[in-house]
Structures are given as structure tokens and as C-alpha cells.
Amino acid sequence: MRPLPPSTIVGVVGSGAMGQGIAQVAAQAGHPVRLVDARPGAAASAVAAIAKTLNGLVDKGKRTAAERDATLNRLTAVDGLPDLAPAGLVIEAIVEDLDVKRRLFAELESVVGPDAILATNTSSLSVTAIAAGVARPERLAGLHFFNPAPLMALVEIVSGLATDPTIAATLFDTARAWGKSPVRCRSTPGFIVNRVARPFYAEGLRLLQEQVGDPASIDAILRESGGFRMGPFELMDLIGHDVNFAVTRSVHAAYFGDPRFQPSLIQQELVDAGRLGRKSGRGFYDHSPGADRPAIASLPAEPRPSRVVVQGDLGPASALPGLLRAAGVSVEEEPGGGLLIVDGVTLALTDGRSAGQRAAEDGLKPLVMFDLALDYATATRVAIARTNATSDDALAVAAGLFAALGKAVTVLDDLPGMAVLRTVAMLANEAADAVAQGVASAADIDTAMTKGVNYPLGPLAWAERIGLSRVLGALDALARTYGEDRYRASALLRRKIWEGTRFHD
């Protein structure tokens, strides 16, 4: 298929932040755009707001005056749906209400031509259900932009049960021609991003619920060690707890109460208290003017070790011996089970078990576990955990090893999987199930998560990087510890391991 030609008129229904952004994107791509809103004067105000945005881009040298003028000349605020009659594509960006959207598309169907494509920007409603209200559901698909639409690269092209594949293909090519990174998916609850991202918030909330650490410290670990742009608590504060909690509840209900998507009582309490995050001035953090950011729990710098023994393959932490040598630490290597021995203290990369469980099962005492990092060379913080029997002196030895590499060290209470590994494992698990269920391809899921929510790696690419067997081991350890179906491993993940195949072969 080919993208819609630039001469195609694009209609946008709804001139809120999302509709305004979509109109700007289409106009910048060369399309005549007609913007309509049920609220008198709202569409004209949106065009004026776009003009202000474009003027700012010109002032910053990111657009020329000629580009601004051409874009604005293609934008027209119109009075009603009949003015969209010549449109070849109409995108709705109105309230997230199924009945309201159905009524809109039924009316649009009587206005536009027989070849016009109808698209919904819904982020949570079933495209199949929306299309069920029109006479020709095959020409309706999801075209889900992310906010702010002019800046965010991702667009989810969502096919309902009746969507004509050629319509989805045209929308995919059109989004790409508009400079976006489109991905294809089926209409299932949460589509790609809002489904696969749920564990990022859920595992952070579970760690907080079990008093593993405070929000600022957990956020710092996910950022500075995991490589995420933001930690779960600061991201929920940015999104708004009312919005994030509503999405979680919606996905949980849509999957008939699947415990993987179970909402958190902690977040419900914030919503009940009106602590919605930045928008209300208070969430997990105090966002009032001049408020201090809470301190991040870090151990004081400890003396560096003079000698480290590396036993066997450290897996995802295999860069550590080279980094230690570069830092002037003597490193000796010998066979073993992937451990670091420093002054009689054993350090082990978390495998999904708690430090206490691993010490008891493997006979490793004193034992300090350390968390997964995206890249140990560039990570500025590492999380560690110990058993109750491990002394403060042994903890200081472990901290000294990472201090020698210039890393801040945060101690978490001892729980299985720590912070980064359990988050990555759960993200990969959810992505694997989405592939297994035909929601989207592995490539599109990884693209969606890097382009839509700025993950440092797609969850399936990340799982392959650290090893699918390691991810499965972590999930199985979590499932054994908690006894919850929430941590059940994807059957497709197991099959990939048994077959010796990968998601990105």
C-alpha cells in the first residue's frame, strides 16, 4: 500500500490537546486539515494555539517562517461535521466514551464519501466495539497517537475484528509518511503500550507495598541502574494517578480480573486523597513550588577492595571484571557458579530468589546480592540486598566494590528479584504473552515500548540480551515465593527456551 497523498483532506474531530496535536502533525505533513469541535469557538482557539506553538518553533530556529505559514494555511477551523464531507481521512479525538464515539462515527458515515477512512484515537476502548456501530466497520481502524502528538514518534495502528487490512496498511504508511514510527496491533485491551507497560508501575508499587525501599530510592535505581528515563513513581506523578489508576483498572477489568493487572491499594489511596501528582501538587512527591526532593538512600563510600576473585561466568554482569581491572583492582578468575568473592564475602547477581533463599539453598554465607543493570559500565547506581545473617561489615565490603567503580550504592530490603530484574522480567513476560496471543509482533512491541514510553531497550530485546532462561528463572522464582498467578511465565517464553529460538530471529 501507499500513504494517502498530501492532497487528501484530513478531518479531525475534537480540538483538545490530542486533536490539536494530530491536526498540527497532518498539516505539517502537507495535508489540508479541517478541525471541528462541538464546543463553539474551540476549533478556532485550537488553530490559534497551533499558531502560537509554531511561532515558538520559528523563534527557536526549529522551523522557518515559510514552513509555519504553509502549515497554518492548511489548517481550517470548521463549524460542523458536514464540513468534513470532502475528507479522505477523518480522525476522532473526543471523550473516551464508547456510546459517544459510536454516535459520532454513525453520523460521520452519512457525511463522508464511501472511500473515506475513519480512524479513532482511542487509547483504551475496543476498536471492534466502536466499529460495531457503523454500517461499514471494515473502513474503521485505530490511529492511536501519544501525547504530545507533534513530539511523540509512536502511533499504534489498531485493527478491529472487521478492519480491512488494506485500510490498516494505508494508515501505517500514512503515519510513516508523517514522520512517525507506526506499529501494528490487534484491538485488545490496552493495545501494546498500555498493556505491556503495566508491570513497570505494578512492580514498583509492589516493592513499595512490601517496604523494600522508598519511592525516591526505587526511582533512582530504575533510572540510574536500569536506564529508564523515569522511575515508576515519578512517572505516575507525571501521568496523573487518576489517569494511571483508571487505565490499570480498565485493563484489569477487560482481562476479567487477571491478577497480572491487579490495581494497587496504594495508588487508590492517593486518588481517594486527591493526591494526583503534578497536576494537584502532590502525589508520591511534593510538587509545590520550592519543595525539596527527598534524599535518595545511599551507603557512604567504603574502602575499595584490593583483590577480587571472580568465579565462573557472571552473565549479564560479565563486564565487572574488566571494569574492576580498569579501576586498579586486582582480579583473579577461577571456575565456579558466577560469583564474586571479596574479603570472604560472596556477591551474586540476583536470579529472582531472595538473598536469604539463595544463601540457604546454595550454602553461600555471608551473601550480598546485587541487582541487574542495563550497562554496568555506564550505570551510576547499583542496588544491593543482604540476608538477615549478613553483617554490616560484609555489606560495607560489597559497597566498597561498587564504590571502586564510581557507583552509588542503595540497599534494598531482601525480596526476590530486587528492583530492576523483576521489572524487566515482568515486562518481557507481558510482551511475550502479547506475541503469543497475536496482539503484535515482537519487533512492533519493542518499537512501541522504546518510542512510546522511552524504554532503553524493548522488553523482548532486553530479555534476549540477558538470556531468556535467566528471565524465566526469575519469573519462576517469583511465582514460587509469592504463590500468585500474577508471576506465571508465558508459555511462549518457555517454548522459545525449549526450542533454542529467539523472539527476534
CORDA-V871068 format. One record per residue. N is the residue number from 1. RES is the residue in one letter. PSI is psi in radians with two decimals (* if undefined). Layout:
# CORDA-V871068
N/RES/PSI
N/RES/PSI
This chain:
# CORDA-V871068
1/M/2.92
2/R/2.75
3/P/2.80
4/L/2.36
5/P/2.64
6/P/-0.37
7/S/-0.22
8/T/2.22
9/I/2.30
10/V/2.16
11/G/2.42
12/V/2.16
13/V/2.05
14/G/2.10
15/S/0.45
16/G/-2.90
17/A/-0.74
18/M/-0.82
19/G/-0.71
20/Q/-0.77
21/G/-0.72
22/I/-0.73
23/A/-0.73
24/Q/-0.77
25/V/-0.83
26/A/-0.71
27/A/-0.70
28/Q/-0.51
29/A/-0.05
30/G/0.04
31/H/2.47
32/P/2.27
33/V/2.31
34/R/2.10
35/L/2.27
36/V/2.59
37/D/2.52
38/A/-0.38
39/R/2.17
40/P/2.26
41/G/-0.16
42/A/-0.69
43/A/-0.73
44/A/-0.68
45/S/-0.63
46/A/-0.71
47/V/-0.71
48/A/-0.65
49/A/-0.67
50/I/-0.72
51/A/-0.73
52/K/-0.72
53/T/-0.79
54/L/-0.63
55/N/-0.68
56/G/-0.66
57/L/-0.63
58/V/-0.77
59/D/-0.56
60/K/0.00
61/G/0.25
62/K/-0.22
63/R/2.63
64/T/2.82
65/A/-0.61
66/A/-0.70
67/E/-0.72
68/R/-0.86
69/D/-0.69
70/A/-0.71
71/T/-0.82
72/L/-0.57
73/N/-0.36
74/R/-0.09
75/L/2.24
76/T/2.24
77/A/2.21
78/V/2.90
79/D/-0.51
80/G/3.03
81/L/-0.60
82/P/-0.44
83/D/-0.15
84/L/0.13
85/A/-0.71
86/P/0.04
87/A/2.44
88/G/-0.27
89/L/2.25
90/V/2.21
91/I/2.19
92/E/2.43
93/A/1.08
94/I/-2.93
95/V/2.53
96/E/1.30
97/D/2.08
98/L/-0.82
99/D/-0.69
100/V/-0.74
101/K/-0.72
102/R/-0.77
103/R/-0.69
104/L/-0.86
105/F/-0.57
106/A/-0.68
107/E/-0.72
108/L/-0.66
109/E/-0.52
110/S/-0.13
111/V/-0.84
112/V/2.94
113/G/2.94
114/P/-0.38
115/D/-0.01
116/A/2.52
117/I/2.38
118/L/2.31
119/A/2.47
120/T/2.42
121/N/0.30
122/T/2.49
123/S/-0.19
124/S/-0.32
125/L/2.70
126/S/2.16
127/V/-0.63
128/T/-0.77
129/A/-0.69
130/I/-0.79
131/A/-0.36
132/A/-0.24
133/G/0.04
134/V/2.83
135/A/-0.55
136/R/1.36
137/P/-0.29
138/E/-0.37
139/R/0.22
140/L/2.33
141/A/2.94
142/G/2.40
143/L/1.42
144/H/1.82
145/F/2.80
146/F/2.58
147/N/2.31
148/P/2.29
149/A/-0.67
150/P/-0.39
151/L/-0.61
152/M/2.30
153/A/-0.52
154/L/2.44
155/V/2.16
156/E/2.12
157/I/1.91
158/V/2.13
159/S/2.17
160/G/3.11
161/L/-0.60
162/A/-0.05
163/T/2.24
164/D/2.21
165/P/-0.53
166/T/-0.54
167/I/-0.82
168/A/-0.71
169/A/-0.69
170/T/-0.75
171/L/-0.67
172/F/-0.88
173/D/-0.59
174/T/-0.78
175/A/-0.70
176/R/-0.67
177/A/-0.43
178/W/0.10
179/G/0.26
180/K/2.98
181/S/1.56
182/P/2.63
183/V/2.68
184/R/2.47
185/C/2.82
186/R/2.75
187/S/1.62
188/T/2.81
189/P/2.18
190/G/-0.11
191/F/-2.17
192/I/-1.13
193/V/-0.87
194/N/-0.26
195/R/-0.97
196/V/-0.48
197/A/-0.22
198/R/-0.71
199/P/-0.41
200/F/-0.74
201/Y/-0.74
202/A/-0.73
203/E/-0.63
204/G/-0.77
205/L/-0.62
206/R/-0.73
207/L/-0.72
208/L/-0.73
209/Q/-0.65
210/E/0.20
211/Q/0.66
212/V/-0.63
213/G/3.04
214/D/2.85
215/P/-0.76
216/A/-0.68
217/S/-0.73
218/I/-0.75
219/D/-0.77
220/A/-0.69
221/I/-0.81
222/L/-0.58
223/R/-0.98
224/E/-0.33
225/S/-0.80
226/G/-0.32
227/G/0.15
228/F/2.58
229/R/-0.70
230/M/2.67
231/G/2.95
232/P/-0.62
233/F/-0.72
234/E/-0.55
235/L/-0.72
236/M/-0.65
237/D/-0.64
238/L/-0.80
239/I/-0.68
240/G/2.17
241/H/-0.51
242/D/-0.76
243/V/-0.88
244/N/-0.74
245/F/-0.69
246/A/-0.71
247/V/-0.78
248/T/-0.79
249/R/-0.69
250/S/-0.81
251/V/-0.72
252/H/-0.80
253/A/-0.70
254/A/-0.50
255/Y/0.45
256/F/0.70
257/G/0.36
258/D/2.17
259/P/-0.29
260/R/-0.51
261/F/0.31
262/Q/2.23
263/P/2.85
264/S/2.36
265/L/-0.53
266/I/-0.80
267/Q/-0.64
268/Q/-0.70
269/E/-0.68
270/L/-0.76
271/V/-0.76
272/D/-0.58
273/A/-0.07
274/G/0.23
275/R/1.47
276/L/0.01
277/G/-2.54
278/R/-0.64
279/K/-0.47
280/S/-0.10
281/G/-0.12
282/R/2.32
283/G/-2.11
284/F/-0.47
285/Y/2.78
286/D/2.00
287/H/0.24
288/S/2.67
289/P/2.27
290/G/0.02
291/A/2.47
292/D/2.49
293/R/2.43
294/P/2.60
295/A/2.59
296/I/2.23
297/A/2.06
298/S/2.47
299/L/2.60
300/P/2.68
301/A/2.30
302/E/2.78
303/P/2.47
304/R/2.62
305/P/2.66
306/S/-0.39
307/R/2.40
308/V/2.36
309/V/2.20
310/V/2.08
311/Q/1.87
312/G/-2.89
313/D/2.19
314/L/0.07
315/G/-2.22
316/P/-0.28
317/A/0.35
318/S/-0.24
319/A/-0.28
320/L/-0.77
321/P/-0.78
322/G/-0.68
323/L/-0.67
324/L/-0.75
325/R/-0.76
326/A/-0.45
327/A/0.05
328/G/0.26
329/V/2.35
330/S/2.24
331/V/2.21
332/E/2.42
333/E/2.43
334/E/2.85
335/P/2.71
336/G/-2.89
337/G/0.59
338/G/0.94
339/L/2.77
340/L/2.30
341/I/2.11
342/V/1.99
343/D/0.75
344/G/-0.04
345/V/2.33
346/T/2.25
347/L/2.36
348/A/2.42
349/L/2.34
350/T/2.45
351/D/0.22
352/G/-0.36
353/R/2.77
354/S/2.84
355/A/-0.70
356/G/-0.76
357/Q/-0.78
358/R/-0.69
359/A/-0.72
360/A/-0.73
361/E/-0.60
362/D/-0.03
363/G/0.64
364/L/1.87
365/K/2.41
366/P/2.54
367/L/2.36
368/V/2.21
369/M/2.59
370/F/2.68
371/D/2.83
372/L/2.55
373/A/2.59
374/L/-0.79
375/D/1.93
376/Y/-0.34
377/A/-0.64
378/T/-0.23
379/A/2.39
380/T/-0.03
381/R/2.53
382/V/2.40
383/A/2.46
384/I/2.79
385/A/2.69
386/R/2.90
387/T/2.87
388/N/-0.43
389/A/-0.13
390/T/2.23
391/S/2.88
392/D/-0.63
393/D/-0.72
394/A/-0.67
395/L/-0.70
396/A/-0.62
397/V/-0.79
398/A/-0.74
399/A/-0.63
400/G/-0.60
401/L/-0.81
402/F/-0.52
403/A/-0.58
404/A/-0.41
405/L/0.11
406/G/0.37
407/K/2.41
408/A/2.63
409/V/2.23
410/T/2.30
411/V/2.21
412/L/2.65
413/D/2.75
414/D/1.82
415/L/2.69
416/P/2.37
417/G/-0.14
418/M/-2.39
419/A/-0.97
420/V/-0.84
421/L/-0.81
422/R/-0.57
423/T/-0.84
424/V/-0.73
425/A/-0.72
426/M/-0.64
427/L/-0.79
428/A/-0.67
429/N/-0.76
430/E/-0.68
431/A/-0.70
432/A/-0.73
433/D/-0.62
434/A/-0.66
435/V/-0.79
436/A/-0.60
437/Q/0.09
438/G/0.37
439/V/-0.74
440/A/2.90
441/S/2.82
442/A/-0.72
443/A/-0.75
444/D/-0.62
445/I/-0.79
446/D/-0.67
447/T/-0.76
448/A/-0.72
449/M/-0.48
450/T/-0.67
451/K/-0.52
452/G/-0.62
453/V/0.27
454/N/0.61
455/Y/2.56
456/P/-0.50
457/L/2.66
458/G/2.55
459/P/-0.57
460/L/-0.65
461/A/-0.67
462/W/-0.73
463/A/-0.72
464/E/-0.57
465/R/-0.70
466/I/-0.22
467/G/2.12
468/L/-0.62
469/S/-0.61
470/R/-0.69
471/V/-0.80
472/L/-0.71
473/G/-0.70
474/A/-0.75
475/L/-0.77
476/D/-0.64
477/A/-0.72
478/L/-0.73
479/A/-0.69
480/R/-0.70
481/T/-0.82
482/Y/-0.42
483/G/0.53
484/E/2.48
485/D/-0.30
486/R/-0.60
487/Y/0.31
488/R/2.40
489/A/2.53
490/S/2.37
491/A/-0.57
492/L/-0.64
493/L/-0.80
494/R/-0.74
495/R/-0.70
496/K/-0.70
497/I/-0.79
498/W/-0.69
499/E/-0.23
500/G/0.49
501/T/3.07
502/R/2.91
503/F/-0.44
504/H/0.48
505/D/*
